[in-house]
Amino acid sequence: MEKLSELSIPDNIYNWIYSWLNNVRTHSTKFAKEVSKVSAVTASIIQGSGLGPAAYLVTAADLRPIRAGNRIVKYADDTYLIVPEANSSFSNDELSNIQTWATRNSLNLNYKSKEIVICASVSRRSSEQLPPLCQNVERVVDKLTVLGITLNARLTATDHVSGFLSSCSSLLYMLRILHSHGISDMSLQDVLHYCSG
């Protein structure tokens, strides 16, 4: 709320967000006519809420890299650190900076972090010495999905397009099987909408 107060937003919007974050919110899940017990929601950034991504962006507005040339990209509740080769020896310093920022902002980092080293060519990649490994970060060799796009170490679209075509093929196969078992057209459209949404 302190960071939100620095923005030029109307008082009624600020007060509404304050009330929403400070009042007890609850959640329960219903599945197959069974309802879970009600639990209090204590997070200020609520996954899946309309306000969650905006709240994160306001919170993360002051998160910046410490070294010139490095970039921090934020989208919804994801944060990406981009470090060029010239700064690769400072990657752990940048990660420590992010951890310090998170602690200062009462946030816990979700260490599902992954690193990919992108090189101009595979032959050049194998002959070069790779940068040192980063703390708490898994290095992937071939590809990494970023915001739904598959990036590979050569920056070609091959892996993304192949994965997309494979997914489409699987979806079409599933729809054919469901259709052959007599599912109604309306239900088939519902399945297609759910699977592709």
Residue pairs with C-beta under 8 A, 6 or more apart in sequence:
1 14
1 17
1 18
1 21
3 58
3 59
3 61
3 62
4 14
4 17
4 58
5 14
7 58
17 51
17 55
20 51
21 44
24 40
25 40
25 41
25 46
26 38
26 39
26 40
26 41
27 38
27 39
27 41
28 35
28 36
28 37
28 38
28 39
29 35
29 36
30 36
44 55
44 59
45 52
45 55
45 56
45 59
45 77
46 52
46 55
47 77
52 76
52 77
53 76
53 77
56 74
56 76
56 77
57 74
59 105
59 107
60 74
60 79
62 101
63 72
63 74
63 79
63 98
63 101
64 72
65 71
65 72
65 81
65 94
65 97
66 93
66 94
66 97
67 87
67 90
67 93
67 94
69 84
69 86
69 87
70 81
70 82
70 83
70 84
70 87
70 90
70 94
71 81
71 82
72 79
72 80
72 81
72 82
72 98
73 79
73 80
73 82
74 80
75 147
78 147
79 98
80 146
81 91
81 94
81 95
81 98
83 90
83 91
83 94
85 131
88 131
88 132
89 131
89 132
91 115
91 131
91 132
91 134
92 132
92 134
92 135
95 134
95 135
95 136
95 137
96 135
98 109
99 109
102 108
102 109
111 136
111 137
113 134
113 136
113 137
113 138
114 137
114 138
114 139
114 140
114 144
115 133
115 134
115 137
115 138
115 139
115 140
116 139
116 140
116 143
116 144
116 151
116 153
117 125
117 130
117 131
117 139
117 153
118 151
118 153
118 154
118 155
119 125
119 128
119 153
119 154
120 154
121 154
122 153
122 154
125 153
133 139
141 153
142 152
142 153
142 159
143 150
143 151
143 152
143 153
143 159
144 150
144 151
145 151
149 160
150 159
150 160
150 163
151 159
151 160
152 158
152 159
152 160
171 192
171 195
171 196
174 191
174 195
175 188
175 191
175 192
178 187
178 188
178 191
179 188
183 191
